[in-house]
Every structure is written in structure tokens, then in C-alpha cells.
Amino acid sequence: MFPPPRMLLSAILLLATGTVAITYDYVVVGGGATGLSLAVRLSEDPTKSVVVLEAGASGIGNPNITNLRLNAGNFGTANDWQFVTVPQVDAGNRTQAQIQGKVLGGGSAINSGMYLRGNKAEYDALETLGATGWNWDSMFAAVKKSEHFHPPSQTEIDTLGLTYNPEYHGFSGPISIAIQAINVSRFFPEFAVPTLQGLGHSMNVDPNGGFHNGPSWDFLTALPDSSTRSYAVSGYYLPVINRTNLHVMTESQGSKILWSAAKTTGGLATATGVEYISFNTSGIPKTQTINAKNVIISGGTLNSPKILELSGVGNPAVLSPLGIDVVVDLPGVGANLCNQPLTTASYLLKNGTVDAGNAIRSAIIDIEPFSSYLKGADLQRSEELLATKPDLLSEAQFAVMKTLITEGVPQMEFAWNIAADANNVSTLTFDRLILVKPLSRGTVT
Ligand SMILES: Cc1cc2nc3c(=O)[nH]c(=O)nc-3n(C[C@H](O)[C@H](O)[C@H](O)COP(=O)(O)OP(=O)(O)OC[C@H]3O[C@@H](n4cnc5c(N)ncnc54)[C@H](O)[C@@H]3O)c2cc1C
């Protein structure tokens, strides 16, 4: 009943008109972390047909993807959308690269693989803000279902002091999780942990149970070697690549949603499919369409608004000047953009702290509220800043965030990383000094 599986199907599925011959139950636009996983789960029902359109290439087997430590090799390449911000007034008018995965698996194919759930209070805040049923309890059950945790070996526990709580993990899901262990030198148990303890931060046995304050070991989306990436493609898609009701088309970029001419009696617009541009048939971009009963847009934070707006869903003040007919008046599209600023700091260590040529990726992370680090006038200044709502933040979100902050939900993340060069010069780098809950908001159009 369905055409043959596998990727790159567009050439054989097209009619002369450029329309795919069947009506799918679901078309998923964006084969990233969310879209690809969702498509695999939807296609578990063999009576439903699902097609995924991914703008990027498959990337399967690319070492910059499979080896978690080589992920930066994707930045600025065809696997990255290579977006840049507008000049940032509060950053000396500099622009910033906004790396976004453009490859099957999306961000899960090129990210740093750090596996850390938020605080219980943050998930519960989603429900407070109106997302009924989205709270810590429901999310905790779902994330554990997706997880296959590989506990550290007894040797790693004995020599490095790695810790975890089995109650916080799933053991039979598609995504492998392991604690960073490879090349972790004695530096961490001998120096880093005592230093943090001396500052009054005792180790958090496992940060994945809804309370991540304090230093803890770094959990990664990786196989037990803590180098081989586990992501939407390897965990969800490859095990079912021969599923006949699931089709994944790479180098196929969704350009807009197709709508039924008639609205429902309630005035709602009904999607009937998607227009997309295929780049994989002959090297010449070709506009085609796909019919589907349900259209799911999962292009990621920066691309989903664009697809919606090109489809007439968005703020009329943005769409009308561009000559786009408004199908759904939805001013929130492209608003409320939030990103976490990140900086780094490096220090030279005594020679021989780590072995020559070895580098490890953030063995320890420390996640803290401002009040743990800021003192005196700095703390007072942060309290003053909290008194005024930033322009683009809604009253409801501001109220929730102030509560999180004042109740001690952390705002800062420090990740410890060490490396040695060929001359055995060792460096300690805080490679992620991140403000995890910024109050400022931006827009994407
Ligand atoms: C450099 C980097 C490092 C990160 N590190 C971490 C980390 O250590 N830990 C962590 O938890 N998170 C990390 N993240 C964030 C994480 O990867 C994202 O939160 C996650 O991937 C978002 O999933 P998504 O499905 O919303 O979007 P994405 O995974 O970005 O997927 C969107 C997909 O849609 C495709 N697409 C977009 N537009 C179209 C279109 N018009 N037609 C067809 N396809 C389209 C894209 O190519 C992409 O494949 C990192 C992200 C980046 C970029």
C-alpha cells in the first residue's frame, strides 16, 4: 500500500504535476530532535502513514556527528543553518552566530550532548503558564521512557567517585545516556571536588531528579564510551529504517503549509499538506507538494516561525507589509525568543595535571542560584534588576521567573573542562559559563 521505505524518495513518488501521489496521515516538517522522534513514535501505528521532510542531508556516518567530541566540526558547515543575529545593542553592536543543526537529527546531531533535566519547579511552571498536563510528574515519566542509562563501572565509581541515583533513570529507552568518564583525570576527585566543597557546594549525587543545584558529574547523550553520540537518528530512526509506513526525505525544505479553501464553521483554517523544495533529485531545486491529513511543524526555534509566517500564520503587522495573506492571526509567532548567553574562561594548570594530548569534556558541572556567588552590591544590583519587567517578557512569565529565582532555582551553569597539549601544558577551562535563565527576550522573523 505504501511506497518503499528509506530516504531520498521524492524522485519516485512524484506525479508529473509535482504532487506526491498519496495522502499521508502525517507530514512532519523538520527531522530534528523532536520531529524525527515524533515521526517514529507516530508510525508505531502501522495503519498510519508518516513522512518527514528534512531540509539538511542525512549526515549518517559523518564522524563529526557520530563522535560527540568533534561536534564543533559541524559549525559553519552545510550541517548548520549559519544564522547570525542582528547587531546586539547591549553587546557593543556585535552580531552573534546562532548555530542550528541543518541535518537529519537537527540539534541532536551537532550539539554538545549534555543531558540535564531542568528543575521540578521549571516544569511545573509550564502548567502554571497554561500548558495543562505539562508538569514535572508527567515529563519525568516521559523522559525516563526515552532513556537507556548506562551506569558507570565499579572501577569508575571507586577511582573517580562517579555517582548516580537509579530512580532518576530509564533503562530501556532509545537514547543512551552515560556519565562522562573517559580521560577523567584524578584532577577532578583530587582538586575540583574539594575546591567546590571548600566553597560550600557539596556534590549533587544526581542532577536528573528535578533538583540540579550544586556540582555534579556530567551526563551525556552517549554510549558508555562517552564519545559515541546517541541521538534522534541512531536512537529512534535507524532501528526502524525499514518501517514501510515511515518515509524520511532529506534535502527537502518545507516552504509553506497548504490550506483548504474553506474554513471550518468555527472559523478555523484546515491544513491539507505542505509545499516543499527538493534539492536532492537533480541538483536543481524543485518545488513540490505533499498531501497530508495532519501537518506538524518542527523546524526548531528559529525556523518554525519562518515556515508559519510564510504560510500566513503570524502577526498581521509582520505579514501584511510582506504581501502574505493572513490565514491565522497569531501575534506570538516569532516572539518570546530566549537564548542563554555563554562565555568561557581559561587557566593554566601545573604541568602534568592531565596526560599529553588528552582532553575531556566538562567532567563536572556546577549549577547555582545567583545568591551562591553574588555578594553585597552585586547581589543588591541583581535584586534591583528583578524589580523591572523587561519589555518583551509577559507579566505572567516575569512573575513565574521571579518566583523561580527567589526560591533558589539556579540561574548559572559552570562546566569544568581540562586538556593538555603535546608539551603537556595543562589548561583548565570553564567552557560553559552560562546564564541559564535570562530575562531578556528577542524576536525571530
Ligand atoms: C551547538 C549546540 C549545542 C547544544 N548543546 C546542547 C546540549 O549539550 N544539551 C542539550 O540538551 N541541548 C543542547 N542544544 C540544544 C538542542 O540540540 C535543541 O534544544 C534541540 O535540538 C531542539 O530540538 P528541535 O526539534 O526543536 O529542533 P532541531 O533539533 O533544531 O530540529 C529542527 C530540524 O528542522 C529542520 N528544518 C528547519 N526548517 C526546515 C524546513 N523548512 N523544512 C524542512 N526541515 C527544516 C532543521 O534542519 C533541523 O533538522 C544545543 C544546540 C546547539 C545548536
The ligand as a MOL file (V3000), in Angstrom:
LIG
                    3D

  0  0  0     0  0            999 V3000
M  V30 BEGIN CTAB
M  V30 COUNTS 53 58 0 0 0
M  V30 BEGIN ATOM
M  V30 1 C 25.6660 23.9400 19.1240 0
M  V30 2 C 24.5540 23.4420 20.0000 0
M  V30 3 C 24.8560 22.8200 21.2090 0
M  V30 4 C 23.8330 22.3540 22.0220 0
M  V30 5 N 24.1460 21.6590 23.1550 0
M  V30 6 C 23.1500 21.0750 23.8690 0
M  V30 7 C 23.4600 20.2450 24.9660 0
M  V30 8 O 24.6160 19.9960 25.2890 0
M  V30 9 N 22.4180 19.6840 25.6610 0
M  V30 10 C 21.1100 19.9170 25.2950 0
M  V30 11 O 20.2010 19.3830 25.9550 0
M  V30 12 N 20.7940 20.7030 24.2420 0
M  V30 13 C 21.7750 21.2580 23.5270 0
M  V30 14 N 21.4670 22.0170 22.4270 0
M  V30 15 C 20.0450 22.2840 22.1320 0
M  V30 16 C 19.3080 21.1000 21.4830 0
M  V30 17 O 20.0710 20.4990 20.4720 0
M  V30 18 C 17.9840 21.6310 20.9360 0
M  V30 19 O 17.2340 22.1150 22.0390 0
M  V30 20 C 17.1530 20.6130 20.1940 0
M  V30 21 O 17.8570 20.0450 19.1280 0
M  V30 22 C 15.8860 21.2840 19.6780 0
M  V30 23 O 15.0930 20.3280 19.0110 0
M  V30 24 P 14.0570 20.7620 17.8970 0
M  V30 25 O 13.4660 19.5200 17.3480 0
M  V30 26 O 13.1670 21.8030 18.4470 0
M  V30 27 O 14.9210 21.4880 16.7730 0
M  V30 28 P 16.1320 20.9110 15.9400 0
M  V30 29 O 16.7470 19.7440 16.6090 0
M  V30 30 O 16.9890 22.0730 15.6030 0
M  V30 31 O 15.4480 20.3500 14.6260 0
M  V30 32 C 14.8710 21.1560 13.6330 0
M  V30 33 C 15.0830 20.4480 12.2990 0
M  V30 34 O 14.2180 21.0140 11.3370 0
M  V30 35 C 14.9220 21.1820 10.1350 0
M  V30 36 N 14.2540 22.2420 9.3840 0
M  V30 37 C 14.1980 23.5620 9.7000 0
M  V30 38 N 13.4430 24.2080 8.7930 0
M  V30 39 C 13.0210 23.2810 7.9180 0
M  V30 40 C 12.1940 23.3400 6.7450 0
M  V30 41 N 11.6790 24.4970 6.3140 0
M  V30 42 N 11.9530 22.1840 6.0760 0
M  V30 43 C 12.4840 21.0090 6.4990 0
M  V30 44 N 13.2860 20.9090 7.5730 0
M  V30 45 C 13.5310 22.0320 8.2850 0
M  V30 46 C 16.3260 21.5240 10.5770 0
M  V30 47 O 17.2570 21.3350 9.5370 0
M  V30 48 C 16.5050 20.5880 11.7650 0
M  V30 49 O 16.9850 19.3320 11.3620 0
M  V30 50 C 22.4780 22.5300 21.6190 0
M  V30 51 C 22.1690 23.1520 20.4090 0
M  V30 52 C 23.1990 23.5970 19.6130 0
M  V30 53 C 22.8540 24.2400 18.2760 0
M  V30 END ATOM
M  V30 BEGIN BOND
M  V30 1 1 1 2
M  V30 2 1 2 3
M  V30 3 2 2 52
M  V30 4 2 3 4
M  V30 5 1 4 5
M  V30 6 1 4 50
M  V30 7 2 5 6
M  V30 8 1 6 7
M  V30 9 1 6 13
M  V30 10 2 7 8
M  V30 11 1 7 9
M  V30 12 1 9 10
M  V30 13 2 10 11
M  V30 14 1 10 12
M  V30 15 2 12 13
M  V30 16 1 13 14
M  V30 17 1 14 15
M  V30 18 1 14 50
M  V30 19 1 15 16
M  V30 20 1 16 17
M  V30 21 1 16 18
M  V30 22 1 18 19
M  V30 23 1 18 20
M  V30 24 1 20 21
M  V30 25 1 20 22
M  V30 26 1 22 23
M  V30 27 1 23 24
M  V30 28 2 24 25
M  V30 29 1 24 26
M  V30 30 1 24 27
M  V30 31 1 27 28
M  V30 32 2 28 29
M  V30 33 1 28 30
M  V30 34 1 28 31
M  V30 35 1 31 32
M  V30 36 1 32 33
M  V30 37 1 33 34
M  V30 38 1 33 48
M  V30 39 1 34 35
M  V30 40 1 35 36
M  V30 41 1 35 46
M  V30 42 1 36 37
M  V30 43 1 36 45
M  V30 44 2 37 38
M  V30 45 1 38 39
M  V30 46 1 39 40
M  V30 47 2 39 45
M  V30 48 1 40 41
M  V30 49 2 40 42
M  V30 50 1 42 43
M  V30 51 2 43 44
M  V30 52 1 44 45
M  V30 53 1 46 47
M  V30 54 1 46 48
M  V30 55 1 48 49
M  V30 56 2 50 51
M  V30 57 1 51 52
M  V30 58 1 52 53
M  V30 END BOND
M  V30 END CTAB
M  END
